[in-house]
Amino acid sequence: MSEAVNPKRRYDSKRRLEQAQETRRAILAAAKTRFEDHGYAAATVAEIAADAGVATKTVYLAFDSKGGVLRALWNLMLRGEQDDQPVADQEWYREVLEEHDPERQLRLNARNSTQGKQRISSTLEVIRSAAATDGEIDELWQRIQSDYRENQRAIVAELAKRKALSPGLGIERAADILWTINHPNTWQLLVVQRGWTPEQYEQWSGDAACRELLG
């Protein structure tokens, strides 16, 4: 005879999971504000915990370290609520890879880049600045750049399959060009420092990608 499931126990487990998720979101929201307002180095786990209304131990149990908090914040900002799903599996990225018109493909990529930068640029700047003095965060920054180039390379590879790249332009060089156009440092220079609007950046990045890559 199978053992009966206690409905109350199942409900309690679900509620505990929801509470843990709520606590995680509160910690990450507090960390985002603390990191962006004061910088990564100056922020402490105790301050993040106090801002989130939890014990310091709770932050360590959930994320192991201050660096773990920043990594989790980055994943959340990049991927949204599906922070365990790689970018390559995200619907907005798949839309670009599956688009058959080369120009439309690059302009969709420019749209995604712009929307993404609006969401993540502040957190990215925290990571980029902290990487100069923190080895753990430097590893994160290097991985972000490497992963981003690979995602751009995958788009270029699809263009190459359709014989859409400019004559003589190889996949690796084309990937470097697309990566540079859409790199967070480029956004930082044009939008944050020079005051371009996101719409101007999207138009420019789409135009530049089409001009440089397509035959």
C-alpha positions in Angstrom: 0.0 0.0 0.0 1.4 3.4 -1.0 2.0 5.9 1.8 -0.5 8.7 1.8 0.8 12.2 1.1 0.0 14.8 3.8 -1.6 17.8 2.0 -0.5 20.1 4.8 3.1 19.0 4.5 3.0 19.6 0.7 1.5 23.1 1.3 4.1 23.9 3.9 6.9 22.9 1.5 5.5 25.0 -1.2 5.2 28.0 1.2 8.8 27.6 2.4 10.0 27.6 -1.2 8.0 30.7 -1.9 9.4 32.4 1.2 13.0 31.4 0.2 12.4 32.9 -3.2 11.0 36.1 -1.7 14.0 36.4 0.6 16.4 35.8 -2.3 14.7 38.6 -4.4 14.8 41.0 -1.4 18.5 40.4 -0.9 19.3 40.9 -4.6 17.2 44.1 -4.7 19.0 45.5 -1.7 22.4 44.4 -3.1 21.7 46.1 -6.4 20.9 49.4 -4.7 23.8 49.1 -2.3 26.4 48.2 -5.1 25.2 50.9 -7.5 25.0 53.7 -4.8 28.2 52.9 -2.9 30.3 50.6 -5.2 31.1 46.9 -4.7 34.2 47.4 -2.5 32.5 49.7 -0.1 29.3 47.6 0.3 29.3 44.9 3.0 27.2 41.8 3.4 25.9 43.1 6.8 24.6 46.3 5.1 23.0 44.3 2.3 21.3 42.1 4.9 20.1 45.1 6.9 18.7 46.7 3.8 16.9 43.5 2.9 15.6 43.0 6.5 17.3 39.7 7.0 20.1 38.3 9.1 23.6 38.5 7.8 23.8 34.7 8.1 20.8 34.4 5.7 22.8 36.1 2.9 25.7 33.8 3.4 23.5 30.7 3.4 21.9 31.8 0.2 24.9 33.1 -1.8 28.1 32.0 0.1 29.9 35.4 -0.3 29.5 39.0 -1.4 30.9 37.9 -4.8 28.2 35.2 -4.9 25.6 37.9 -4.4 26.9 39.9 -7.3 27.1 36.8 -9.5 23.5 36.0 -8.7 22.4 39.6 -9.3 24.1 39.5 -12.7 22.3 36.3 -13.7 19.0 37.8 -12.6 19.5 41.1 -14.4 20.7 39.3 -17.6 18.1 36.5 -17.7 15.2 37.7 -15.7 13.1 35.4 -13.6 14.6 32.4 -15.5 18.0 33.1 -14.1 19.0 29.4 -14.4 18.3 29.4 -18.2 21.4 30.2 -20.4 21.1 33.1 -22.8 21.4 30.6 -25.7 18.0 29.1 -24.6 16.2 32.4 -24.0 13.4 33.1 -26.4 14.6 36.6 -27.5 18.0 35.1 -28.4 16.5 32.2 -30.3 14.4 34.6 -32.3 17.6 36.2 -33.6 19.3 32.9 -34.5 16.1 31.6 -36.3 15.6 34.7 -38.3 16.4 34.0 -42.0 16.7 37.6 -43.3 20.3 38.8 -42.5 19.6 42.4 -42.1 16.5 41.7 -39.9 18.7 39.3 -37.9 21.2 42.0 -37.1 18.6 44.6 -36.3 16.9 42.2 -33.9 20.3 41.7 -32.3 20.7 45.5 -32.0 17.2 45.7 -30.4 18.1 42.9 -27.9 21.4 44.6 -27.1 19.7 47.9 -26.5 17.0 46.4 -24.3 19.5 44.4 -22.4 21.9 47.3 -21.8 19.0 49.4 -20.4 18.3 46.6 -17.9 21.9 45.6 -17.0 24.2 48.5 -17.7 24.3 49.7 -14.1 25.1 46.3 -12.7 27.6 45.7 -15.5 29.4 49.0 -14.5 29.6 47.7 -10.9 31.2 44.5 -12.2 33.6 46.2 -14.6 34.8 48.7 -11.9 35.2 46.0 -9.2 37.1 43.7 -11.6 40.1 46.1 -11.5 40.8 45.3 -7.8 39.0 42.0 -7.0 40.2 38.8 -8.6 36.9 37.0 -8.1 34.9 39.7 -9.8 37.6 40.0 -12.6 36.9 36.3 -13.3 33.2 37.1 -13.6 33.9 40.1 -15.9 36.1 38.0 -18.2 33.5 35.3 -18.3 30.8 37.8 -19.2 32.8 39.1 -22.1 33.7 35.6 -23.3 30.2 34.4 -23.1 28.9 37.5 -24.9 31.4 37.1 -27.7 30.3 33.5 -28.1 26.7 34.5 -28.4 27.6 37.1 -31.0 29.7 34.5 -32.8 26.8 32.2 -33.0 24.8 34.9 -34.8 27.7 35.5 -37.2 27.9 31.7 -37.9 24.3 31.7 -39.0 25.0 34.6 -41.4 28.0 32.6 -42.8 25.8 29.6 -43.4 23.5 31.8 -45.6 26.5 33.2 -47.4 25.5 36.7 -46.1 28.9 37.9 -44.8 30.9 40.4 -46.8 33.4 38.7 -49.2 36.6 37.9 -47.5 35.2 38.4 -44.0 35.8 35.4 -41.9 33.7 34.3 -39.0 36.2 35.2 -36.2 36.8 38.7 -37.5 33.1 39.2 -38.0 32.4 38.0 -34.5 35.0 40.5 -33.2 33.3 43.3 -35.1 29.8 42.5 -33.9 31.0 41.9 -30.3 32.7 45.3 -30.3 29.6 47.1 -31.7 27.5 45.6 -29.0 30.0 45.5 -26.2 29.0 47.1 -22.8 32.0 49.4 -23.0 30.6 50.8 -26.3 27.2 51.5 -24.6 29.0 53.1 -21.7 30.9 55.4 -24.0 28.0 56.5 -26.2 25.0 56.4 -24.0 26.3 57.0 -20.5 29.2 59.3 -21.3 28.1 61.0 -24.5 24.4 61.1 -23.8 23.0 59.1 -26.8 19.5 57.9 -26.3 18.8 54.2 -26.4 17.0 54.7 -29.6 20.0 56.4 -31.2 22.3 53.6 -30.0 20.0 50.9 -31.4 19.8 52.6 -34.8 23.6 53.1 -34.9 24.4 49.6 -33.8 22.0 48.0 -36.3 23.3 50.2 -39.1 27.0 49.6 -38.2 26.5 45.8 -38.0 24.7 45.7 -41.4 27.3 47.9 -43.0 30.3 46.1 -41.6 29.1 42.5 -41.9 26.8 42.0 -44.8 27.9 41.5 -48.4 
